[in-house]
Amino acid sequence: QVQLVESGGGLVRPGGSLRLSCAASGIIFSIYAMKWYRLAPGKQRELVAAISSGGSTDYADSVKGRFTISRDNAKNTMYLQMNSLEPEDTAVYYCFADRKTIGYWGQGTQVTVSS
């Protein structure tokens, strides 16, 4: 049974930081590209960051320079370090394991940036 479990969300003030984690089980984690998406009320789902099986990374323009995606294949875990958070970053963040013809979603974790 495949499971992706996100954690680390919460309420943070503007300018603050959070680190999200996505723990995977039931898949050969190292061969999957891993991605973070977010969904905010009234907006379309947005691809925030991606990391390939080889470790190459890519970011949405809106988070470049503020967010860092990483993975630890020994722990079957992906991370998203989010710094300089803005109210516009408020959303439910989902991790996605991508093998092109097959993919798996986590259940999401809420991030709220508010003073």
C-alpha positions as CSV (number, residue, x, y, z in Angstrom):
1,Q,0.0,0.0,0.0
2,V,1.4,3.3,-1.1
3,Q,1.3,6.2,1.4
4,L,2.6,9.7,1.3
5,V,2.3,11.6,4.5
6,E,2.9,15.3,4.8
7,S,3.7,17.1,8.0
8,G,5.1,20.4,9.2
9,G,2.3,22.7,8.2
10,G,0.9,25.3,10.6
11,L,0.3,29.0,11.3
12,V,3.2,31.3,10.8
13,R,3.6,35.1,10.7
14,P,4.7,36.8,7.5
15,G,8.5,36.6,7.2
16,G,8.6,33.4,9.1
17,S,9.7,29.9,8.1
18,L,8.3,26.4,8.0
19,R,9.7,23.0,6.8
20,L,7.3,20.6,5.3
21,S,8.1,16.9,5.1
22,C,6.7,14.1,2.9
23,A,7.3,10.6,4.1
24,A,6.8,7.9,1.5
25,S,6.2,4.2,1.9
26,G,5.2,1.4,-0.4
27,I,7.2,2.7,-3.3
28,I,10.8,2.7,-4.4
29,F,11.2,6.3,-3.4
30,S,14.6,6.9,-5.1
31,I,13.3,6.3,-8.6
32,Y,10.4,8.8,-8.3
33,A,10.5,12.4,-9.2
34,M,8.9,14.2,-6.2
35,K,6.9,17.4,-6.3
36,W,5.2,19.9,-4.0
37,Y,1.9,21.4,-5.2
38,R,-0.4,23.8,-3.4
39,L,-4.0,24.7,-3.6
40,A,-5.4,28.0,-2.2
41,P,-9.0,28.9,-2.0
42,G,-10.3,30.3,-5.3
43,K,-7.1,29.5,-7.1
44,Q,-5.9,26.7,-9.4
45,R,-3.5,24.1,-8.2
46,E,0.1,25.3,-8.5
47,L,3.3,23.3,-8.9
48,V,5.6,24.9,-6.3
49,A,8.7,22.8,-6.6
50,A,10.1,19.6,-8.1
51,I,13.1,17.4,-7.6
52,S,14.1,14.7,-10.0
53,S,15.3,11.2,-9.0
54,G,18.8,12.5,-9.7
55,G,18.4,15.6,-7.5
56,S,17.7,18.3,-10.1
57,T,15.4,20.9,-8.8
58,D,12.9,23.4,-10.3
59,Y,10.7,26.1,-8.7
60,A,7.7,28.2,-9.5
61,D,8.8,31.8,-10.1
62,S,6.6,32.9,-7.1
63,V,8.8,30.9,-4.6
64,K,12.3,31.1,-6.2
65,G,14.9,32.3,-3.7
66,R,12.5,31.6,-0.8
67,F,11.8,27.9,-0.9
68,T,14.2,24.9,-1.1
69,I,13.2,21.4,-2.1
70,S,15.3,18.4,-1.0
71,R,15.1,14.7,-0.6
72,D,16.7,12.0,1.6
73,N,16.4,8.7,-0.2
74,A,17.7,6.8,2.8
75,K,14.8,8.1,4.8
76,N,12.2,8.0,1.9
77,T,11.4,11.6,2.7
78,M,11.1,14.8,0.7
79,Y,11.3,18.3,2.3
80,L,10.3,21.8,1.5
81,Q,12.1,24.5,3.4
82,M,10.0,27.7,3.2
83,N,11.5,31.0,4.2
84,S,10.3,34.6,4.0
85,L,6.7,33.4,4.0
86,E,4.0,35.7,2.6
87,P,0.3,35.7,3.1
88,E,0.0,34.6,-0.6
89,D,1.7,31.3,0.4
90,T,-1.3,30.3,2.4
91,A,-2.6,27.0,0.9
92,V,-2.9,23.3,1.4
93,Y,0.4,21.8,0.3
94,Y,0.4,18.4,-1.2
95,C,3.3,16.1,-2.1
96,F,3.2,14.0,-5.3
97,A,5.3,11.1,-6.3
98,D,5.7,11.1,-10.1
99,R,6.7,8.2,-12.5
100,K,5.0,9.8,-15.5
101,T,2.5,7.0,-16.1
102,I,1.7,6.6,-12.4
103,G,1.6,9.0,-9.5
104,Y,0.6,9.2,-5.9
105,W,-0.7,12.0,-3.8
106,G,-0.4,12.8,-0.1
107,Q,-3.3,14.0,2.0
108,G,-2.1,17.6,2.3
109,T,-1.0,19.9,5.0
110,Q,-2.3,23.3,5.7
111,V,0.0,26.3,5.7
112,T,-1.4,29.6,6.9
113,V,0.6,32.8,6.8
114,S,-1.1,35.5,8.8
115,S,-0.3,38.2,11.4
